[in-house]
Amino acid sequence: MQLETISVIGGGAWGTALAQAAAMAGRQVCIVARDAAQVDEINSTHTNSRYLGAQVLLGGISASLVAQSSDIVILAVPAQSSRAALGALNPALLSGKPVVLSAKGLETGTLDRQSEILADMAPGAIPYVLSGPSFAADVAAGRPTAVTLAGDDAEATSALAAALAGPSFRPYAADDRIGVEIAGALKNVYALACGAIEGAELGASARSALIARAFAEMSRMVSAMGGSTSTLTGLAGLGDLTLTCTSVQSRNYQFGMALGRGQLAEAILGSGAKLAEGVATTPVADALARSLDVDAPLIAAVQAVLSGRANIATVVAGLMARPLKRED
């Protein structure tokens, strides 16, 4: 299969960063964006200043308002926008093509993973899931980044990983799409919790304990969904969980810090805060855990804070008062 041309659906920070990584790998890339001024800027000055400041984009990158046929499609829109973005595309552009899903989140209402949305909207597409510890600014600047690329066919996944690999961007091929998707979605929920601990000044010990228990909770969720818990020891699990739960570059961590300081979710959103995928994913993950009968007290706690039913102090007191048990 030829893997030379790429369409990136979404002109935000992450879509542009992935376009830059693919161009560094020698691919010809077209970013499909909705804003005509943004498209003109990318084509004329090779920058996307709204999202990546003065970062210069490589010459192998162009932009368009309309998607054209390509060998690879990368979907790089927010998780809650995936269905609409796919619905706006000509199905023929996706049929039989590898579609790399880069959003990390579960869909409100349906509880669907990103690959399940793709199966609904473009059943002829070949799904791949990209996840792992990565910030857009680092990827776009060519700083060393390693991620996981999961697909169903080992040989095809390895070939796609090789096509996307460049001097500073290293995708590791894997076969557990479910585990990678669930880990990518849930780490944003736990980043909200870790940020809240930071905002409430509860200390590094509390944050470290939360990360460890989040890993155990995530393992239960992945197992219940039919994924492999071994996936969680890699980049898409422990790697991404650690990054997102400890760095102020994480939008979810920043949002959680505001929650920990006592701000209500609605007020944070109303203040113009940047998109934090975990805010939409948390109630979905909570509903999913309940439907699977999975013990997920951390997800439930984050949902309680987001919904305004409890504050961080009350939630922490409740977690600390849970019956003692053996560590799992």
N, C-alpha and C positions, 0 to 999 in steps of 0.2 A: 504494500500500500504506500502511495506517495504521501509524504508528510512535509511539504515544503511551504505551503501557504496557510496562514492562520487568520481567522476572523475573531476578534475579541468583542463580545457583546457587552457594552458598558464602558463608559469613558471616565469612571471615577478613579480614585487613587489606586485601588487594587487592580482594576482592569488595565490601567496604563502601566503599572509596574510589571504585570505579567506580559504585556506587550513588549516592554523593554527587555525582559528576560528572554523572551522568544527571539527577539531581534539579535540579542547578544549570542544566541545559539545559531544564528545564521538564517533564521526563517524570515520570510516576507510577511509582515503583519499589517492588518487593517483594523483600526479601532472603530467600532460602530457606536456612535453617540447620538444623542437626541438634540443637542444644542448646536446650531449652525455656527455660532461664534467660536465655540470650543473646537469644532471640526476645522474651521479656518485657521485657528491658532496652531493646532497640531501640525497642519500641513504647511503653514507659512513660516513659523518660528521654531518648530520642533520643541515646543513646551506645552505643558498643560498646567498653567500657573494656578488655577483655582484649586487643584488637588495636590500638585507636587512642586509648587513654587518655581524656582529657577532651574530645576533639574532639566538638563538637555536630553531630549529623546534621540535615539539613533535614526539614521537616515532610512533604515529599512522599515520604518513605521509610517503609515499614512492613516488618515481618518476619513470617515464617510457617514452620511446620514442614513444610508441604505446598505444592508448586508448583501454581499456578493458571494458567489460560490467559492469555497476554499477547502483545503484538505482537512483542516482541523478547526473546530469551533470551541472557543473558551467562553463560557457564560460567567460573567463577572459583574452581576448586579446584586443588590441586597436580597437576602433569602426570601423576604416577603414579596419581592417583585419578580421572582423567577418565572412564575406561571404566566404573568402578563407579558414579560419579555419574550418568552418562547412563543406565546400566542401571536405576537406581532411579526414573527418570522415566517417566511415561506417554508412550509414543511419539506419541500424538495431540497432545501439547503442543509437539512439535518439528516435526511434519510441515508442510512448506511455510513454516516460520518462519525468519527470520534468526537464526542461532546464532553469537554472537561468542565466539571461543575466545581466552582471555586468558592461559592457562598457557604457559610457555616451557620446553619439554622434549620429549624423545623417550622413547617407552614402552619400558620394560625387557622383553626377551623378543621382542617383535614388531618392534622398531626403528621403529615407526609414528610419524608426525607426528600432531599433535592433530587435524587435519582428516581424517586417515585413520581415526582412532579414531571420530570422529563419523560418517563414512560407514558404518562397520561397525555402529554401534549405532543410528543414526537416519538411514537412507539418504534419507529424505524431507526432511531439514533442509537449509537453505541455509547453507553455511559461510562465515564471515568470520574473519579473523585480526587481532587487535589486538596491537601490539607497539611498542616504542620506549622512549626514555629516560624512565623514570617511577618514582618511589617512592610507595608508598601514602600516606605521611604528607603528601607534597607535594600530591598530587591531592585528598585529603580536605580539606586546609586551603585549597584554592582557589589554590594557587600556580601560576604559569604553566607549563603542560605541553603539549608537542606530541608526538603519536604517529602511527603509521601504521595504517590500517585497510584490509586487503586483501581483495578479493572478486573473483568471476569476472565479474560484470556491472557495467560501469562506471557506468551510470546508477543502479542500485540501491545500489551501494557509496557513491556520492556522497550519495544520499538518506539512507542510514543514518548516514554521517559527520555530516551536517547535524543529524540528530536527536540525536546524542550530543554535539555541540559546544556548549560553554557559554562564559561570559566568561573562563574560565581553562583550559579543556580544549579543545585544538584537534586533531582527528583529520584527517590528510591521507589522502584516498582513493588506493588503489593497486590494481594487478591481479595482482601476483606473490605469490600465497599461499605458494608453495613457498619462495621466497627469504626472505620475512618469517619463516616458521616456522623455517627452518634457522638464520637469523641469530639469532633469539630464543633458540633452544636452545643454540647454540654459544657465544654470548657469556658464558653462565654458566660454561662449561668454562674459557674464557680468564680469567674473573674469578678462578677458583680459582688459576690460575697466577700472575696478577699479585699476588694477595694473598700467595701463597707467597714471591714475590720480596721483598715488603715485610716479611713476617715474618722472612725470612732476612737482612734488611738488605743486600740486594745492590745497592740504589741505584736512583734515578729513571731513570738512563740505561738500565739493564737492563729496567725496566718499560716504558719507551717503546718500546724495540726489540721487546719481546714483543708489544705492542699492534699495531705495524706488521706484524710477521710473522703475527700472528693474523689480521689483516685479509686478508692474502694467502692464508692457509690456508683461511679461511672462504670466500673467493672460489672456490677450487678445489672445495670441498664443494658450494656452491650450484650451480655450473655442472654438476657431475656429477649432481646431483639434478634438473636440468631447470629450475632457477630462473634469474633474471637477475642478473648481477653488478652491474648498475646500481643494483639495490635497495640494495646495501651502501653506497652513497655517501649514503644518506638516513638518516632517523631510526631505522629498524629495524635498520640496519647500523652505520655509524660512530657515530651518535648514542648508541645503546644500549651498544655496545661500550665507548665512551669512559667513559660514566657508570659502568657496572658494574665496569670495570677500574681505576677511580681513587678510588672513594668507599667510606669505611668504613661507610656506610649499607647497602651491598650485603651481603647475607647470604653470598653466594658469596665475596666478597672477604674477609670476616671469617673464613670457614672456611679459606680459603687461607692467611691470616696464621697461623692456628694450625698448619697443616701446615708452613709455613716455619719455625716455631719448633721443629719436631721432634716435634710431637704426631702420633700415629697417627689415621687417620680413625675407627676404631672408638672410640677414647678420646674424640674430639671429639663424636661422635654420642652416646656414653654420658653425656657431661657435660650433656646437655640443650640442646645448641646448636639454634638455630632452623633451620627447614628451608632447605637450600641445594639448589635444583633441580639444580645442576651435578653434585652428587655422584652422583645416579642417572643423569644424562644422559651423563656421561663414558664409562662402559663401553659404552653404547649407541652413542655417536658414534664410539668407537674401532672397534667392530665394523662399523659402517656404512661408515667410511672404508676399512677393509680389504676389505669386500665390493665396494666401488666402485673399488678399486685407486687410491685417492687418497692422495697423499703428505701425511700429517698428523702430523708429528713432535711438535707441541705437544700435540695431543690424546693421543697415545700417551704422552708424558712425564707428563701429569697423571694418566693412568690408572696408570702405573707407581708414582707417589707414593701415590695413593689406595689401591692394592692392597697397599702395603707392600713392593713389589719393589725400590724405590729411594728414596733420600732426595733432598731438593732439590739438595744439592751435587753428587751423582752425576749427576742428570738435567741440570743446567746444564752440567756439564763435558762430557757427551755431546753436548748440542746445540751447544756451542761448537766441538767437534771434528769436526762434520759437514763433508764436503767443501765447499770454497768454490764458489760458483756465481754466476751473474748474478742480480740482483734481479728478481723477477717480481711 
